[in-house]
Amino acid sequence: MTDTDLMNNDKFVLELIEKSEKVKQILDDSKKIIITTHINPDGDAIGSALALYHFLLSIDKDVWIINYSETPKLYAFLEGSENILHFTLMEHGKLIESADIIFILDLNDLSRLREMASIIESSQAKIVLIDHHLEPKSFADIEIIDTDASSTGEIIFKLISSFQGNKISKQISESLYTAIMTDSGNFRFQRTDAALFRIAAHLIDCGADPVMLYDRIYNTVSFAAMALLGEAMANAKLLFNDRVNLFVITREMFSRTGAIEADVENFAEKTLMVDGVEVGILITQLPDRDELRCSLRSKANISVREIASKFSGGGHFHAAGLRIYSGNLEENIKKILTEVEKAVINF
């Protein structure tokens, strides 16, 4: 089965073919390329960036990945992750300004790049946006957006596959498998279908090791992370007729266990483990700054994206998130629970 066969009967394909031709044209005339993604990057963001990075290196481009946030240790095993740069204005401002192309992945609003956004806006570079989130804001020269895709990694796979004659390497396949696996909830979220499994199978044929990748991402944590999860689960609360499961992680929990912010990466999925729970909530009081992060997960037809949007957050139907930068912890929890209750009652 060829890469092209994997995209048959996809309504996105015709648009992708047109957009990929435009990308090819600007790549032909460009040498210096920057890749970046959103703050606090997840598996889809890191995997997609690394896959594109390896592909561009293979066609002799000068390419850098520059992210506002540090790379989570969880994904440090992926080849090339050691080359991802942690943005500082002094070190990387001029590099971004001098780029020929800037690829922005897995986000639909420049504000999610924080201080990098204004530098990119003032750059003369061509901007290519690749994303799968709903309601994107228009800011790029070329937008490759598929809101039906499981992940940005799936779109990157199709883009790379559209460049005829370029075989997907082991490094690319591992990066893309990571992106797709993590953003599809390990192949269980709504957009998981037979076509996605065919892509996953192809990536395995190209060198991705599904057993190793699952083990590194879902079965490898520090003892401090395990202790933190234990505290969160021990203090979990079932609410609204046991249809909602709430985890709250406080600064005191971080202090007691010695865990760090990155350790909560896969905790949100655990909130849906309880039989009968339809909405899972993970509220994290960050240990080093006045910020509250809330990750929402759901089953059936309850849209947590709508809940997150009430707080200027976003995401997907079954997986979304939001941030709150001020206010008392308990008061903010009450505000979030009020919106969750409305969603559950209306379902």
Secondary structure, 3 states (H helix, E strand, C coil): CCCCHHHCCCCCHHHHHHHHHHHHHHHHCCCEEEEEECCCCCHHHHHHHHHHHHHHHHCCCEEEEEECCCCCHHHCCCCCHHHCEECCHHHHHHHHHCCCEEEEECCCCHHHHCCHHHHHHHCCCEEEEEECCCCCCCCCCEEEECCCCCCHHHHHHHHHHHCCCCCCCHHHHHHHHHHHHHHCCCCCCCCCCHHHHHHHHHHHHCCCCHHHHHHHHHCCCCHHHHHHHHHHHHCCEEECCCCEEEEEECHHHHHHHCCCHHHHCCHHHHCCCCCCCCEEEEEEECCCCCCEEEEEEECCCCCHHHHHHCCCCEECCCEEEEEECCCCHHHHHHHHHHHHHHHHHHC
